[in-house]
Amino acid sequence: MPKIKSNPTGAPATHSQSSRKGKKAWRKNVDLGEVEEGLENLRAEERGVG
């Protein structure tokens, strides 16, 4: 439940909205280098073994 903040000037209270990161933003900030390296190693092994 969002917290309600009161304003010292007597203005009505407002709800503070929590940050909700979406899938697209998450994908942009993830380093896939290690995963890609592991997959490439598996592909190379499959090519060698057949």
Order of alpha helices (4+ residues) and beta strands (2+ residues): beta-beta-alpha-alpha
